[in-house]
């Protein structure tokens, strides 16, 4: 995450603001695989701010990963 930290945070910020198309385009332009299955993406009605930003960060990290590669854990 540290190598692409700024890009992940930028992508997460776009998702947090509800700009899914722009986040997908940003991720693809920065070498990521983009938004695989971003349909239905959005904030849940009962979700608080911390849960929402955590989901945005997790999704942006996945979006910034190169296409066809899984993250090693």
Secondary structure, DSSP 8 states (H G I E B T S, - for coil): --TTHHHHHHHHHHHHTT-HHHHHHHHHHTT----TT-TT-S--TT--HHHHHHHHHHHHHHHHS-TT-----
